[in-house]
Amino acid sequence: MASSGQKAVCTLAITGAIADGTILNFRWNGITRAVVAKTAPAAPNEFAAGGNSVDYVNALADWFSRNFPFQQDFVVTRGVDIGPLRTIQFTAKKAGAAYNITPFGGSFALVGGSTLPYQLTVATKGADPVVRSQYSVYAELHMQGIGENAPYELIFPTFIDIDDKGQGIWDVGDLLHARLEDDLPVWNFPTTTYCAKSARNYLIKYAEAYGNPRQVGALATDTTRRIYRGGADYVHRAGAGFDLLPVTQTNSGGILQYRALRLGSAHRYVRVDEPQYLTFVNSTGVAAAAVSLSVTLIFSDKTELTAVTPYDPVIFPIGGKWCFAVGVTQLKLLDKVPAGKTLVEYLVQLVAPTDISPIYRFTLNVQHEPYTRYFAYINSLGALETLATYGKGSRELSLFSESADRYLPAGYDVSGGQFVQYDLQVQQQTEVTTGFRRAAELRGWTDFYRSPLKFHLRYAQALPIGVISKSIKQGKDGDTLFAHAFQYQYLYRDDFYTVSVEEEAAQGDAYPPQNFSAASGGTISIQPVTVVPSVDKTVPDVVRTLTVDKVLSFSVASAKVDQLAARNLLDEPTGRLLFRPFDQAIDFIKDIANRPNNRDGYGLSDVLTQKETQQQILDLVPLRVALKSWTDQIEP
């Protein structure tokens, strides 16, 4: 509604007496209403005849205010009196020219040159409201090109229909998000990447529009805003959920700090060759210059060293987005470890020149894990993230082809066949397991499964993959060990098969078939094969048998009191000094031939033998001769 219109104000002026039988015709809104003056009014449209006294005109005004046709459309009041002129005022309840009351049938005209005792005038003419048909809001969505200084381009114009409150709602999220691209780094290389594709500015221009055809007014430009790749799940999108996601900044001592766009703990366990990335967004509202990466190395002897990263300082504009490669190999940290030191973990932080981000901790995992695979993906916050899986996987090859019938002429060649195959392709797919992990860590793998952009990092390459598992078992309530198994396939098909120079050299000479038997009478020469151990010999065998239960048993046993030592009993170390171990062989020369074989040889000449000891006892004890027989009753 461009104009609300004007309400009509009409005045009935009475200057003399109104005789019985006088008819007054009032016309408005296309209908004529006739009222009649009567000495004794009885019908609904009859009013009392009379003069122009104040009491009479007051009563007449009251009658008009109660009369149904007038009461529906007008507010009837007594007007201002000027001398003998008495007035009744009719104010329309609605705006519009239809409520301008006009006389009908010449009742208000001059008759016989005399003036009628009443007169109707329109003091304020009513005017209709100006309503703009098909009223809407014309809006244009403009998005900046890739780069801070790129021009804006119109990507979507539209008419927004308004509701009964005159408001129009337009959600531009899907339109903008579809035009964002993912920023990918140079894989396995020390680099920083300014994310200009996944974070871009946009603005909206709008104007009112109406009519058929629609007319568009002057365009107004809204505030410049910024959109980022990513989003939230259903629960965190509801209500004020977006405001509750602390994904871009954190408050430390009243100072806003950059926070990496990743989910989970700030502490990670990483392998030496495992890639790692940290992506930051400047949402503090203040541009930062000369932002650099601070890396602190922590060694096994608890000493620390602040290392210089291979990255030059960068400029961090408002709303800017930077990705830093922070893996051990990517930062070349092993080259910075002093001789005799062992790197245990390292800390990463943004500085400009003081710290402007929380500390992110990476602990090295040097445990031997066979069949390790590294994956990269774009997480829900629009940043690059990596994962590692351990354990054996299984591979499967899918074959694709088309076939067509072949026309066979008379006398056809049998080697041609009846069908022809074409578009032959192969596609590799693999099933892997995550290895046993904590349940909270595996819940975060959901972000990897739903990511539209995933890679398998292999041979310094990022091969695109897609998860093809329809369901992934996560575990049962009460379980203490959790692991996932899923299938993925490479998002490409091969028309041909190729072996690289490195792969061909690694194959070496051909291996003979199993149970190979050479033809008799000939000479077969087989070159020695290259043995590739499947077990890492640097890890002792006894370590491989260690389990969590055994380690716990060792810990319990070592904490117990040594009962043998407490009771002064013989223990194993002392026994080894007294007795020869059963597995220690006897050397004849050392242990037998060159050993003394008599008492004097051992220097024990003063020690009596068993026979000498018995003789000494016999010499000291008086002897009684025992006779063989006697005649007396008493023994001699």
Residue pairs with C-beta under 8 A, 6 or more apart in sequence:
1 129
1 130
1 131
1 132
2 130
2 131
2 132
3 127
3 129
3 130
4 95
4 129
5 95
5 96
5 126
5 127
5 128
5 129
5 130
6 95
6 124
6 125
6 126
6 127
7 91
7 92
7 93
7 94
7 95
7 99
7 124
7 126
8 90
8 91
8 92
8 96
8 97
8 99
8 100
8 101
8 122
8 124
8 125
8 126
9 89
9 90
9 91
9 92
9 122
9 123
9 124
10 74
10 89
10 90
10 100
10 101
10 120
10 121
10 122
10 123
11 79
11 87
11 88
11 89
11 90
11 120
11 121
11 122
11 123
12 87
12 88
12 89
12 90
12 118
12 119
12 120
13 85
13 86
13 87
13 118
13 119
13 120
13 121
14 52
14 57
14 60
14 85
14 86
14 87
14 88
14 117
14 118
15 52
15 84
15 85
15 86
15 115
15 117
15 118
15 119
16 51
16 52
16 117
16 118
17 49
17 50
17 51
17 52
17 117
18 37
18 49
18 50
18 51
18 52
18 117
18 118
19 37
19 49
20 37
20 38
20 39
20 49
21 36
21 37
21 38
21 49
22 36
22 37
22 49
23 34
23 35
23 36
23 37
23 107
24 34
24 35
24 36
24 37
24 107
24 118
25 32
25 33
25 34
25 103
25 104
25 105
25 107
26 32
26 33
26 34
26 35
26 70
26 101
26 103
26 104
26 120
27 33
27 101
27 102
27 103
27 104
28 73
28 98
28 99
28 100
28 101
28 102
29 73
29 98
29 99
30 98
32 104
32 105
33 45
33 69
33 70
34 45
35 45
35 46
35 47
35 67
36 43
36 45
36 46
36 47
37 46
37 47
37 48
37 49
38 46
38 47
38 48
38 49
39 48
39 49
41 47
41 48
44 67
44 68
45 67
47 60
47 63
47 64
48 56
48 59
48 60
48 63
50 56
50 60
52 84
52 86
52 117
53 86
54 81
54 86
57 78
57 86
57 87
57 88
58 78
60 88
61 76
61 77
61 78
61 88
64 70
64 76
64 88
64 90
65 71
65 75
65 76
65 77
70 76
70 90
72 93
73 92
73 93
73 94
73 99
74 90
74 91
74 92
74 93
74 99
75 90
75 91
75 93
76 88
76 89
76 90
76 91
77 88
77 89
77 91
78 87
78 88
78 89
79 87
79 88
79 89
80 87
81 87
89 123
90 101
92 99
92 126
95 126
95 127
95 128
95 129
96 126
96 127
96 128
96 129
97 125
97 126
97 127
97 128
98 126
98 128
99 126
100 122
100 125
100 126
101 120
101 122
102 120
102 122
103 109
103 120
107 116
108 116
108 118
108 119
108 120
109 116
110 116
132 208
132 210
132 211
133 210
133 211
133 212
134 209
134 210
134 211
134 212
134 214
135 162
135 208
135 209
135 210
136 159
136 160
136 161
136 162
136 168
136 208
136 209
136 210
136 214
137 159
137 160
137 162
137 168
137 206
137 207
137 208
137 209
138 157
138 158
138 159
138 160
138 206
138 207
138 208
138 209
138 214
138 216
138 217
138 219
139 157
139 158
139 159
139 160
139 168
139 170
139 204
139 205
139 206
140 154
140 156
140 157
140 204
140 205
140 206
140 219
141 154
141 155
141 156
141 157
141 158
141 172
141 175
141 176
141 202
141 204
142 152
142 153
142 154
142 155
142 202
142 203
142 204
142 205
143 152
143 153
143 155
143 176
143 179
143 200
143 201
143 202
144 150
144 151
144 152
144 153
144 200
144 201
144 202
145 151
145 152
145 153
145 200
146 196
146 197
146 200
147 196
148 196
148 317
148 320
152 201
152 202
152 203
155 175
155 179
156 172
156 175
158 170
159 209
159 214
160 168
160 169
160 170
161 168
162 168
163 169
170 204
172 202
172 204
173 227
176 200
176 202
176 227
177 227
177 229
177 231
179 200
180 197
180 198
180 199
180 200
180 227
180 228
180 229
180 382
181 197
181 198
181 229
182 197
182 198
182 229
182 378
182 382
182 453
183 193
183 194
183 195
183 196
183 197
183 198
183 321
183 323
183 384
184 193
184 384
184 462
185 191
185 193
185 277
185 323
185 325
185 384
186 193
187 275
187 376
187 457
187 460
187 461
187 462
188 275
188 329
188 330
188 457
188 460
189 325
189 330
190 310
190 311
190 325
190 330
190 331
190 332
191 311
191 325
191 330
192 311
192 314
192 322
192 323
192 324
192 325
193 322
193 323
194 314
194 320
194 321
194 322
194 323
195 279
195 321
195 322
195 323
196 321
198 228
198 229
198 321
198 382
199 226
199 227
199 228
199 229
199 281
199 319
199 320
199 321
199 382
200 226
200 227
201 224
201 225
201 226
201 319
202 224
202 225
202 226
202 227
203 221
203 222
203 223
203 224
203 225
204 221
204 222
205 219
205 220
205 221
205 222
206 219
206 220
206 222
207 216
207 217
207 218
207 219
207 220
208 216
208 217
209 215
209 216
209 217
226 319
228 281
228 321
228 382
229 378
229 382
230 261
230 379
230 380
230 381
230 382
230 383
231 237
231 380
232 241
232 242
232 245
232 380
233 380
235 241
236 242
236 244
236 245
246 259
247 259
247 261
247 381
248 258
248 259
248 261
248 281
248 283
249 256
249 257
249 258
249 259
249 283
249 284
250 256
250 257
250 259
250 358
251 257
252 358
256 283
256 284
256 285
257 284
257 355
257 356
257 357
257 358
258 280
258 281
258 282
258 283
258 284
258 350
258 356
258 357
259 280
259 357
259 358
260 266
260 278
260 279
260 280
260 357
260 358
260 360
260 383
261 279
261 280
261 281
261 379
261 381
261 382
261 383
262 278
262 279
262 379
262 381
262 383
262 385
263 379
263 380
263 381
263 444
263 447
264 441
264 444
266 358
266 359
266 360
266 361
267 360
267 361
267 362
267 363
268 276
268 360
268 361
268 362
268 363
269 362
269 363
269 364
269 365
270 276
270 327
270 328
270 362
270 363
270 364
270 365
271 328
271 364
271 365
271 366
271 369
271 372
271 388
272 328
272 329
272 334
272 364
272 366
273 327
273 328
273 329
274 327
274 328
274 374
274 386
274 388
275 325
275 327
275 329
275 330
275 374
275 376
275 386
275 457
276 325
276 326
276 327
276 330
276 362
276 386
277 323
277 324
277 325
277 326
277 327
277 383
277 384
277 385
277 386
278 323
278 324
278 326
278 348
278 360
279 321
279 322
279 323
279 324
279 381
279 382
279 383
279 384
280 316
280 321
280 322
280 324
280 350
280 357
281 319
281 320
281 321
282 288
282 316
282 317
282 318
282 319
282 320
282 321
283 319
284 318
285 318
286 318
287 315
287 316
287 317
287 318
288 315
288 316
288 352
288 356
289 313
289 315
289 316
289 352
290 313
290 314
290 315
290 352
290 353
291 313
291 314
291 315
291 316
291 322
291 350
291 351
291 352
291 356
292 309
292 311
292 312
292 313
292 314
292 350
292 351
292 352
293 309
293 311
293 324
293 326
293 348
293 349
293 350
293 351
294 306
294 309
294 348
294 349
294 350
294 351
294 355
295 306
295 307
295 308
295 309
295 326
295 331
295 333
295 346
295 347
295 348
296 304
296 305
296 306
296 307
296 346
296 347
296 349
297 304
297 305
297 306
297 307
297 333
297 336
297 337
297 343
297 346
298 304
298 343
298 344
298 345
298 346
298 347
299 305
299 337
299 341
299 342
299 343
299 344
300 341
300 342
300 343
300 344
301 341
301 342
303 341
305 336
305 338
307 331
307 333
307 336
307 346
308 336
309 331
310 331
310 332
311 324
313 352
314 322
316 322
316 352
323 383
323 384
324 348
325 331
326 348
326 360
326 362
328 334
328 343
328 346
328 362
328 364
331 346
333 343
333 346
334 343
337 343
343 364
344 363
344 364
345 361
345 362
345 363
345 364
346 361
346 362
347 359
347 360
347 361
347 362
348 359
348 360
348 361
348 362
349 355
349 357
349 358
349 359
349 360
350 356
350 357
368 536
368 539
369 390
369 435
370 390
370 391
370 392
371 390
371 391
371 392
371 393
372 388
372 389
372 390
373 388
373 389
373 393
373 432
373 456
373 458
374 386
374 387
374 388
374 456
374 457
374 458
375 386
375 387
375 388
375 389
375 448
375 454
375 455
375 456
375 457
375 465
376 384
376 385
376 386
376 387
376 454
376 455
376 457
376 462
377 384
377 385
377 386
377 387
377 447
377 448
377 451
377 453
377 454
377 455
378 384
378 385
378 451
378 452
378 453
379 385
379 447
379 448
379 451
380 447
380 450
380 451
385 447
385 448
386 457
387 445
387 448
389 432
389 433
389 434
389 435
390 433
390 434
390 435
391 432
391 433
391 434
391 435
392 433
393 430
393 431
393 432
393 433
394 430
394 431
395 428
395 429
395 430
395 431
396 428
396 429
396 430
396 431
397 426
397 427
397 428
397 429
398 426
398 427
398 428
398 429
398 489
399 424
399 425
399 426
400 423
400 424
400 425
400 426
400 427
400 493
401 421
401 422
401 423
401 424
401 425
402 421
402 422
402 423
403 419
403 420
403 421
403 422
404 419
404 420
404 422
405 418
405 419
405 420
406 416
406 417
406 418
406 419
406 420
408 416
408 418
424 495
425 493
425 494
425 495
426 493
426 494
426 497
427 489
427 490
427 492
427 493
427 494
428 489
428 490
429 468
429 487
429 488
429 489
429 490
430 487
430 488
430 489
431 485
431 486
431 487
432 485
432 486
432 488
433 483
433 484
433 485
434 442
434 445
434 483
434 484
434 485
435 483
436 481
436 482
436 483
437 482
437 483
438 482
439 475
439 479
439 482
442 474
442 475
442 482
442 483
442 484
443 474
445 484
448 454
449 467
449 472
449 486
453 464
454 464
454 465
454 466
454 467
454 488
455 462
455 463
455 464
455 465
456 462
456 463
456 465
456 488
456 490
457 463
463 490
464 490
464 491
464 492
465 488
465 489
465 490
465 491
466 488
466 489
466 491
467 486
467 487
467 488
468 487
468 488
468 489
469 486
469 487
469 488
472 484
472 485
472 486
473 484
473 485
474 482
474 484
475 482
508 529
508 530
509 527
509 529
511 529
512 526
518 524
562 571
563 569
564 570
564 571
565 571
580 586
586 592
596 602
599 605
599 607
599 609
608 616
627 635
627 636
630 636
